[in-house]
């Protein structure tokens, strides 16, 4: 019954179009009030299940649009998260590179400091050895000088002893007084005194 009613109303729509004024091919002038009334009657004749189906279709389209928008947001969030992770990864790599660079600099500075310390230690050792050699040479020279002085003093002392022996020998031979004019009595004493003075110096 409903289908027949709709067909009848569609037939009237065609009749209205036929009665309209044809001005150009494909263009017809009709009374808007007649067509509006007919469209209202057609709409009222559509079964509820068809309207419900149309509502379901519209709802499905809305759900599809919402799902698409939600999927786009999820994709966008995932892309942003991926970019964030990538950025953090790049930052972490940069931190690692900077840490390695600092580590290499510290190792280089430590090696340079170690080499410098070794060089300074070698220089100090050389200087200490030179100083020790100079001190040794000075000590040896001083000891040699002292020995030479002692040798000289011993030679002088030996000469004094020889002179004393000669003097005593002359006394025995001549049986003269110690006041002999050829060898004053204070000669030996004076020589011994000179030796003491030289040794004291």
MARKOLDREN-509913 format. One record per residue: residue in one letter; x, y, z of N, C-alpha, C, CB in turn. Coordinates in pm, whole numbers, always signed. Glycine has a CB too. Example, Ala and Ser with C-alpha at 12.3 -4.5 7.8 and 13.67 -1.06 7.14 Angstrom:
! MARKOLDREN-509913
   res    neast   nnorth      nup   caeast   canorth     caup    ceast   cnorth      cup   cbeast   cbnorth     cbup
     A    +1319     -569     +780    +1230      -450     +780    +1320     -330     +780    +1131      -447     +905
     S    +1285     -225     +708    +1367      -106     +714    +1290       +3     +787    +1408       -60     +572
! end
This chain:
! MARKOLDREN-509913
   res    neast   nnorth      nup   caeast   canorth     caup    ceast   cnorth      cup   cbeast   cbnorth     cbup
     X      +84     -121       +0       +0        +0       +0      +87     +125       +0      -95        +1     +123
     X     +192     +122      +79     +281      +238      +87     +353     +260      -43     +381      +220     +200
     X     +400     +148     -104     +471      +161     -231     +382     +220     -339     +524       +25     -275
     X     +255     +179     -341     +161      +235     -439     +140     +383     -414      +26      +161     -433
     X     +130     +419     -289     +110      +560     -254     +231     +643     -301      +89      +576     -101
     X     +348     +594     -281     +467      +666     -321     +472     +679     -473     +594      +596     -269
     X     +436     +568     -544     +436      +572     -690     +334     +674     -742     +406      +434     -748
     X     +224     +679     -676     +120      +776     -716     +172     +919     -697      -11      +755     -633
     X     +236     +945     -587     +286     +1079     -562     +399    +1114     -659     +336     +1091     -417
     X     +481    +1016     -695     +585     +1041     -794     +524    +1070     -931     +680      +921     -803
     X     +412    +1001     -959     +341     +1029    -1086     +290    +1172    -1088     +223      +931    -1105
     X     +238    +1220     -979     +192     +1359     -972     +310    +1456     -990     +121     +1386     -836
     X     +425    +1418     -936     +542     +1503     -954     +576    +1514    -1101     +661     +1448     -875
     X     +568    +1402    -1172     +595     +1407    -1316     +489    +1492    -1388     +597     +1265    -1375
     X     +364    +1484    -1343     +257     +1563    -1403     +282    +1712    -1383     +122     +1524    -1344
     X     +326    +1747    -1263     +357     +1889    -1236     +469    +1937    -1327     +397     +1909    -1087
     X     +567    +1851    -1348     +676     +1889    -1436     +627    +1905    -1581     +788     +1784    -1430
     X     +535    +1814    -1622     +482     +1823    -1758     +401    +1951    -1778     +395     +1701    -1790
     X     +328    +1993    -1676     +244     +2114    -1687     +326    +2242    -1672     +134     +2112    -1582
     X     +449    +2228    -1635     +530     +2347    -1618     +564    +2410    -1752     +657     +2313    -1542
     X     +620    +2530    -1744     +656     +2605    -1865     +800    +2567    -1901     +642     +2762    -1843
     X     +815    +2509    -2019     +948     +2469    -2067    +1011    +2587    -2138     +940     +2345    -2161
     X    +1116    +2640    -2083    +1180     +2757    -2145    +1303    +2718    -2227    +1219     +2858    -2037
     X    +1376    +2623    -2180    +1494     +2573    -2249    +1498    +2421    -2229    +1626     +2641    -2196
     X    +1567    +2354    -2315    +1576     +2209    -2295    +1637    +2178    -2160    +1659     +2144    -2407
     X    +1562    +2100    -2079    +1611     +2064    -1947    +1571    +2161    -1838    +1757     +2053    -1949
     X    +1507    +2271    -1868    +1465     +2371    -1769    +1314    +2388    -1775    +1537     +2507    -1793
     X    +1245    +2378    -1655    +1099     +2388    -1646    +1064    +2483    -1533    +1033     +2249    -1624
     X     +966    +2570    -1555     +917     +2660    -1451     +789    +2601    -1395     +893     +2804    -1505
     X     +791    +2578    -1258     +673     +2522    -1193     +642    +2605    -1071     +693     +2374    -1155
     X     +523    +2584    -1012     +485     +2652     -889     +554    +2584     -772     +332     +2652     -870
     X     +626    +2658     -698     +700     +2602     -587     +607    +2548     -480     +793     +2705     -527
     X     +495    +2611     -460     +402     +2566     -356     +349    +2427     -386     +285     +2664     -342
     X     +316    +2402     -518     +267     +2269     -555     +373    +2162     -528     +225     +2265     -703
     X     +499    +2193     -566     +607     +2095     -549     +638    +2074     -402     +733     +2139     -623
     X     +637    +2182     -320     +664     +2167     -178     +559    +2081     -110     +671     +2303     -110
     X     +433    +2103     -145     +325     +2023      -87     +339    +1877     -126     +188     +2076     -133
     X     +376    +1854     -252     +393     +1717     -296     +510    +1649     -226     +413     +1713     -447
     X     +619    +1723     -208     +735     +1665     -140     +702    +1632       +5     +854     +1761     -146
     X     +621    +1718      +69     +582     +1689     +207     +499    +1561     +213     +502     +1807     +265
     X     +410    +1543     +117     +326     +1423     +115     +410    +1299      +88     +215     +1436       +9
     X     +512    +1315       -1     +601     +1200      -27     +679    +1164      +99     +700     +1233     -144
     X     +730    +1266     +167     +805     +1241     +289     +719    +1173     +393     +860     +1370     +345
     X     +593    +1216     +403     +503     +1155     +501     +468    +1012     +463     +376     +1237     +515
     X     +477     +978     +336     +441      +844     +290     +557     +744     +302     +395      +850     +145
     X     +677     +793     +327     +792      +702     +339     +775     +619     +465     +927      +780     +341
     X     +794     +488     +461     +777      +402     +578     +882     +435     +684     +787      +254     +537
     X     +848     +407     +810     +937      +434     +922    +1064     +351     +915     +866      +408    +1051
     X    +1056     +227     +865    +1175      +144     +859    +1277     +202     +761    +1138        +0     +819
     X    +1225     +266     +654    +1316      +330     +560    +1383     +451     +625    +1241      +371     +431
     X    +1302     +529     +697    +1358      +644     +767    +1460     +598     +872    +1245      +725     +834
     X    +1427     +489     +941    +1520      +438    +1041    +1649     +389     +975    +1454      +324    +1122
     X    +1631     +327     +856    +1748      +280     +784    +1835     +399     +742    +1707      +198     +660
     X    +1766     +504     +697    +1842      +623     +661    +1914     +682     +783    +1750      +727     +599
     X    +1844     +680     +897    +1906      +730    +1020    +2027     +645    +1058    +1804      +731    +1134
     X    +2010     +512    +1040    +2123      +423    +1071    +2239     +450     +978    +2080      +275    +1061
     X    +2208     +473     +849    +2314      +502     +753    +2388     +632     +791    +2257      +514     +611
     X    +2305     +731     +827    +2369      +856     +869    +2454     +836     +993    +2264      +964     +895
     X    +2402     +757    +1088    +2478      +731    +1210    +2606     +653    +1178    +2393      +652    +1311
     X    +2594     +558    +1082    +2712      +482    +1045    +2817     +573     +982    +2674      +370     +948
     X    +2771     +666     +900    +2865      +761     +839    +2931     +848     +946    +2792      +849     +736
     X    +2849     +888    +1045    +2904      +968    +1153    +3009     +887    +1233    +2791     +1017    +1246
     X    +2974     +759    +1260    +3067      +672    +1333    +3194     +650    +1252    +3001      +537    +1366
     X    +3178     +631    +1121    +3294      +614    +1036    +3382     +739    +1038    +3252      +581     +892
     X    +3316     +857    +1034    +3392      +981    +1039    +3463     +995    +1173    +3299     +1100    +1016
     X    +3393     +962    +1283    +3455      +969    +1415    +3572     +871    +1425    +3351      +940    +1524
     X    +3550     +749    +1372    +3657      +649    +1376    +3777     +694    +1294    +3606      +514    +1326
     X    +3748     +754    +1179    +3858      +804    +1095    +3934     +916    +1166    +3803      +854     +961
     X    +3857    +1009    +1225    +3923     +1117    +1298    +4004    +1064    +1416    +3819     +1219    +1346
     X    +3946     +964    +1488    +4018      +905    +1600    +4145     +834    +1553    +3928      +807    +1676
     X    +4133     +762    +1442    +4250      +693    +1386    +4356     +795    +1345    +4210      +606    +1265
     X    +4313     +907    +1287    +4409     +1011    +1248    +4478    +1070    +1371    +4339     +1122    +1169
     X    +4400    +1089    +1482    +4461     +1140    +1604    +4561    +1040    +1662    +4354     +1171    +1707
     X    +4523     +909    +1657    +4614      +806    +1707    +4742     +804    +1624    +4546      +668    +1704
     X    +4726     +813    +1492    +4843      +814    +1404    +4930     +937    +1431    +4800      +811    +1255
     X    +4864    +1051    +1450    +4937     +1174    +1479    +5011    +1164    +1612    +4841     +1294    +1481
     X    +4940    +1111    +1715    +5005     +1094    +1846    +5123     +997    +1837    +4904     +1043    +1950
     X    +5102     +889    +1761    +5210      +792    +1744    +5329     +855    +1671    +5161      +669    +1666
     X    +5300     +936    +1570    +5407     +1003    +1496    +5481    +1100    +1588    +5350     +1077    +1373
     X    +5404    +1176    +1668    +5468     +1270    +1761    +5552    +1196    +1865    +5361     +1356    +1831
     X    +5500    +1083    +1915    +5575     +1005    +2013    +5702     +948    +1951    +5488      +892    +2069
     X    +5689     +902    +1825    +5807      +849    +1756    +5911     +959    +1736    +5767      +788    +1619
     X    +5866    +1078    +1697    +5958     +1189    +1680    +6023    +1227    +1813    +5887     +1309    +1620
     X    +5942    +1222    +1921    +5996     +1252    +2054    +6102    +1151    +2094    +5884     +1255    +2157
     X    +6071    +1022    +2072    +6167      +916    +2106    +6293     +932    +2022    +6105      +777    +2084
     X    +6274     +963    +1893    +6389      +982    +1805    +6474    +1100    +1851    +6343     +1003    +1661
     X    +6404    +1208    +1890    +6475     +1325    +1938    +6553    +1293    +2065    +6378     +1441    +1962
     X    +6487    +1221    +2158    +6555     +1182    +2281    +6672    +1090    +2251    +6457     +1114    +2377
     X    +6653     +999    +2154    +6761      +909    +2116    +6878     +988    +2059    +6712      +806    +2014
     X    +6849    +1085    +1974    +6955     +1168    +1918    +7025    +1248    +2028    +6898     +1263    +1811
     X    +6944    +1298    +2124    +7003     +1372    +2237    +7093    +1281    +2319    +6894     +1432    +2326
     X    +7045    +1157    +2341    +7125     +1062    +2417    +7255    +1030    +2344    +7045      +933    +2443
     X    +7244    +1012    +2212    +7366      +988    +2133    +7461    +1106    +2141    +7330      +959    +1986
     X    +7405    +1227    +2137    +7487     +1346    +2147    +7556    +1353    +2283    +7403     +1471    +2124
     X    +7481    +1315    +2389    +7540     +1313    +2523    +7653    +1211    +2530    +7432     +1281    +2630
     X    +7630    +1092    +2470    +7734      +990    +2469    +7858    +1040    +2393    +7682      +860    +2404
     X    +7835    +1104    +2279    +7948     +1156    +2201    +8024    +1262    +2281    +7898     +1216    +2068
     X    +7950    +1350    +2348    +8014     +1455    +2427    +8092    +1393    +2543    +7909     +1556    +2479
     X    +8032    +1289    +2605    +8101     +1222    +2716    +8230    +1155    +2666    +8009     +1117    +2781
     X    +8224    +1091    +2550    +8344     +1029    +2493    +8449    +1135    +2461    +8308      +949    +2366
     X    +8403    +1249    +2410    +8496     +1357    +2378    +8565    +1407    +2504    +8423     +1472    +2308
     X    +8488    +1428    +2611    +8545     +1473    +2738    +8641    +1368    +2793    +8432     +1504    +2840
     X    +8602    +1240    +2781    +8688     +1132    +2828    +8821    +1132    +2755    +8619      +997    +2810
     X    +8816    +1148    +2622    +8940     +1153    +2544    +9025    +1273    +2583    +8908     +1158    +2394
     X    +8961    +1388    +2606    +9035     +1506    +2647    +9104    +1484    +2782    +8942     +1628    +2655
     X    +9029    +1423    +2877    +9087     +1397    +3010    +9204    +1300    +2999    +8979     +1340    +3106
     X    +9188    +1193    +2918    +9297     +1098    +2901    +9418    +1165    +2837    +9250      +979    +2816
     X    +9392    +1251    +2738    +9502     +1321    +2672    +9574    +1413    +2770    +9451     +1403    +2553
     X    +9495    +1487    +2850    +9555     +1577    +2949    +9634    +1497    +3054    +9447     +1661    +3017
     X    +9579    +1382    +3096    +9650     +1299    +3194    +9780    +1247    +3135    +9562     +1182    +3240
     X    +9776    +1205    +3007    +9897     +1156    +2942   +10000    +1267    +2929    +9864     +1097    +2805
     X    +9951    +1387    +2889   +10043     +1501    +2878   +10104    +1535    +3013    +9969     +1624    +2821
     X   +10019    +1535    +3119   +10070     +1563    +3253   +10170    +1457    +3297    +9954     +1572    +3354
     X   +10141    +1331    +3265   +10233     +1222    +3300   +10366    +1239    +3228   +10171     +1085    +3265
     X   +10359    +1268    +3098   +10483     +1289    +3022   +10561    +1408    +3076   +10451     +1310    +2873
     X   +10489    +1515    +3108   +10555     +1634    +3161   +10620    +1604    +3295   +10455     +1749    +3176
     X   +10548    +1528    +3379   +10604     +1492    +3510   +10729    +1406    +3494   +10499     +1418    +3594
     X   +10724    +1310    +3400   +10840     +1225    +3376   +10958    +1308    +3328   +10807     +1115    +3274
     X   +10930    +1401    +3234   +11037     +1487    +3184   +11097    +1571    +3296   +10985     +1578    +3072
     X   +11010    +1628    +3380   +11060     +1709    +3491   +11141    +1623    +3589   +10943     +1777    +3565
     X   +11094    +1499    +3613   +11167     +1410    +3703   +11305    +1376    +3645   +11087     +1281    +3729
     X   +11308    +1352    +3514   +11437     +1324    +3450   +11530    +1445    +3461   +11417     +1286    +3302
     X   +11473    +1565    +3439   +11554     +1686    +3449   +11607    +1704    +3590   +11474     +1809    +3407
     X   +11520    +1682    +3690   +11563     +1695    +3830   +11671    +1592    +3862   +11442     +1677    +3925
     X   +11654    +1469    +3807   +11753     +1366    +3830   +11889    +1405    +3771   +11707     +1233    +3769
     X   +11884    +1459    +3646   +12008     +1502    +3582   +12072    +1614    +3663   +11982     +1549    +3438
     X   +11991    +1712    +3706   +12044     +1822    +3784   +12101    +1773    +3917   +11935     +1926    +3809
     X   +12030    +1677    +3980   +12079     +1623    +4106   +12211    +1548    +4085   +11974     +1531    +4170
     X   +12218    +1471    +3976   +12342     +1399    +3947   +12456    +1497    +3920   +12323     +1306    +3828
     X   +12425    +1605    +3844   +12529     +1706    +3819   +12574    +1771    +3949   +12477     +1814    +3722
     X   +12477    +1805    +4035   +12509     +1867    +4162   +12591    +1772    +4250   +12381     +1910    +4236
     X   +12550    +1644    +4250   +12625     +1546    +4328   +12767    +1530    +4275   +12554     +1410    +4327
     X   +12780    +1533    +4141   +12913     +1522    +4081   +13000    +1641    +4119   +12903     +1510    +3927
     X   +12936    +1762    +4114   +13012     +1882    +4152   +13054    +1875    +4299   +12929     +2009    +4126
     X   +12960    +1830    +4384   +12994     +1819    +4526   +13104    +1716    +4546   +12869     +1780    +4609
     X   +13094    +1603    +4473   +13197     +1500    +4484   +13333    +1553    +4439   +13159     +1377    +4402
     X   +13330    +1623    +4321   +13455     +1679    +4272   +13511    +1782    +4370   +13434     +1742    +4134
     X   +13421    +1866    +4424   +13466     +1965    +4522   +13524    +1899    +4645   +13351     +2055    +4563
     X   +13456    +1790    +4692   +13506     +1720    +4810   +13641    +1654    +4780   +13404     +1614    +4856
     X   +13650    +1597    +4659   +13778     +1534    +4623   +13889    +1637    +4612   +13764     +1457    +4490
     X   +13853    +1753    +4551   +13955     +1859    +4541   +13996    +1909    +4679   +13902     +1976    +4456
     X   +13895    +1924    +4766   +13925     +1971    +4901   +14011    +1869    +4975   +13795     +1997    +4979
     X   +13973    +1740    +4961   +14051     +1636    +5028   +14193    +1632    +4973   +13984     +1498    +5011
     X   +14204    +1649    +4838   +14337     +1650    +4777   +14420    +1768    +4828   +14326     +1656    +4624
     X   +14353    +1884    +4841   +14424     +2001    +4892   +14469    +1978    +5036   +14334     +2126    +4884
     X   +14380    +1922    +5117   +14417     +1893    +5256   +14534    +1796    +5262   +14297     +1835    +5333
     X   +14527    +1691    +5178   +14637     +1593    +5177   +14768    +1657    +5131   +14602     +1474    +5087
     X   +14754    +1746    +5029   +14874     +1815    +4983   +14933    +1902    +5093   +14842     +1901    +4860
     X   +14842    +1972    +5166   +14888     +2056    +5277   +14956    +1970    +5384   +14771     +2134    +5338
     X   +14892    +1854    +5413   +14952     +1765    +5513   +15087    +1713    +5465   +14858     +1647    +5546
     X   +15090    +1680    +5335   +15217     +1632    +5279   +15325    +1738    +5289   +15199     +1589    +5132
     X   +15284    +1864    +5258   +15381     +1975    +5269   +15427    +1992    +5413   +15318     +2106    +5218
     X   +15327    +1986    +5504   +15362     +2001    +5646   +15453    +1888    +5692   +15236     +2006    +5733
     X   +15424    +1767    +5646   +15508     +1653    +5684   +15650    +1670    +5629   +15447     +1522    +5634
     X   +15656    +1724    +5506   +15789     +1749    +5447   +15865    +1851    +5529   +15777     +1798    +5302
     X   +15792    +1958    +5569   +15856     +2060    +5651   +15899    +2002    +5785   +15763     +2179    +5672
     X   +15808    +1919    +5844   +15840     +1859    +5972   +15960    +1766    +5959   +15718     +1783    +6027
     X   +15961    +1692    +5850   +16076     +1603    +5826   +16205    +1682    +5812   +16053     +1518    +5700
     X   +16194    +1798    +5744   +16313     +1884    +5728   +16358    +1936    +5863   +16284     +2002    +5632
     X   +16259    +1972    +5946   +16293     +2020    +6080   +16365    +1911    +6159   +16166     +2066    +6155
     X   +16309    +1790    +6146   +16374     +1677    +6217   +16515    +1656    +6167   +16293     +1548    +6200
     X   +16532    +1663    +6035   +16666     +1646    +5977   +16761    +1756    +6027   +16658     +1647    +5822
     X   +16707    +1878    +6030   +16790     +1988    +6079   +16830    +1967    +6225   +16714     +2122    +6065
     X   +16729    +1919    +6302   +16759     +1893    +6443   +16866    +1787    +6460   +16634     +1851    +6517
     X   +16854    +1681    +6379   +16956     +1574    +6386   +17095    +1627    +6349   +16917     +1458    +6292
     X   +17096    +1711    +6242   +17225     +1767    +6200   +17284    +1853    +6310   +17208     +1849    +6070
     X   +17196    +1932    +6375   +17243     +2018    +6483   +17301    +1937    +6598   +17129     +2106    +6534
     X   +17227    +1829    +6633   +17277     +1744    +6742   +17408    +1677    +6703   +17173     +1637    +6779
     X   +17416    +1641    +6575   +17541     +1577    +6529   +17659    +1674    +6539   +17527     +1527    +6384
     X   +17634    +1798    +6503   +17741     +1898    +6513   +17782    +1920    +6658   +17697     +2031    +6449
     X   +17682    +1919    +6748   +17714     +1938    +6889   +17804    +1826    +6940   +17586     +1945    +6972
     X   +17771    +1707    +6898   +17852     +1594    +6945   +17993    +1601    +6889   +17787     +1461    +6906
     X   +18007    +1643    +6765   +18138     +1648    +6701   +18223    +1761    +6757   +18123     +1663    +6551
     X   +18164    +1872    +6780   +18243     +1988    +6820   +18251    +2003    +6971   +18185     +2114    +6760
     X   +18165    +1937    +7041   +18158     +1949    +7185   +18150    +2096    +7226   +18278     +1882    +7251
     X   +18075    +2170    +7146   +18059     +2312    +7172   +17931    +2337    +7250   +18058     +2391    +7042
     X   +17920    +2462    +7295   +17801     +2504    +7370   +17683    +2521    +7275   +17827     +2635    +7446
     X   +17559    +2504    +7323   +17438     +2528    +7241   +17432    +2670    +7189   +17312     +2498    +7321
     X   +17525    +2756    +7244   +17523     +2895    +7197   +17620    +2914    +7083   +17557     +2990    +7311
     X   +17649    +2806    +7010   +17741     +2813    +6897   +17689    +2913    +6796   +17759     +2675    +6832
     X   +17779    +2999    +6752   +17736     +3105    +6659   +17697    +3051    +6525   +17844     +3207    +6641
     X   +17751    +2932    +6483   +17716     +2875    +6352   +17572    +2825    +6347   +17811     +2761    +6318
     X   +17511    +2793    +6460   +17372     +2746    +6461   +17309    +2793    +6590   +17362     +2589    +6449
     X   +17237    +2902    +6586   +17180     +2959    +6709   +17092    +2858    +6780   +17098     +3086    +6678
     X   +17082    +2873    +6909   +17010     +2775    +6989   +16859    +2780    +6965   +17039     +2797    +7135
     X   +16813    +2890    +6918   +16668     +2902    +6895   +16627    +2864    +6754   +16623     +3042    +6925
     X   +16716    +2816    +6670   +16683     +2787    +6530   +16579    +2676    +6520   +16809     +2747    +6452
     X   +16602    +2565    +6594   +16506     +2453    +6589   +16371    +2495    +6642   +16558     +2333    +6670
     X   +16372    +2574    +6750   +16245     +2622    +6808   +16167    +2707    +6708   +16271     +2702    +6936
     X   +16241    +2796    +6640   +16176     +2883    +6541   +16115    +2804    +6427   +16276     +2984    +6486
     X   +16185    +2701    +6381   +16131     +2619    +6272   +16004    +2546    +6317   +16236     +2518    +6224
     X   +16008    +2491    +6439   +15888     +2424    +6491   +15773    +2522    +6505   +15917     +2357    +6626
     X   +15803    +2645    +6550   +15698     +2746    +6567   +15637    +2782    +6432   +15755     +2873    +6635
     X   +15724    +2797    +6329   +15672     +2827    +6194   +15583    +2716    +6143   +15788     +2851    +6095
     X   +15622    +2591    +6172   +15540     +2477    +6129   +15403    +2479    +6196   +15612     +2345    +6160
     X   +15400    +2511    +6327   +15272     +2518    +6396   +15184    +2627    +6338   +15294     +2543    +6544
     X   +15246    +2740    +6309   +15167     +2850    +6252   +15109    +2813    +6115   +15253     +2976    +6239
     X   +15189    +2747    +6031   +15142     +2707    +5898   +15032    +2602    +5909   +15258     +2653    +5812
     X   +15046    +2509    +6001   +14945     +2403    +6016   +14812    +2459    +6068   +14997     +2294    +6110
     X   +14825    +2559    +6155   +14705     +2621    +6211   +14626    +2692    +6104   +14740     +2719    +6322
     X   +14697    +2745    +6004   +14629     +2814    +5894   +14557    +2714    +5804   +14729     +2896    +5814
! end
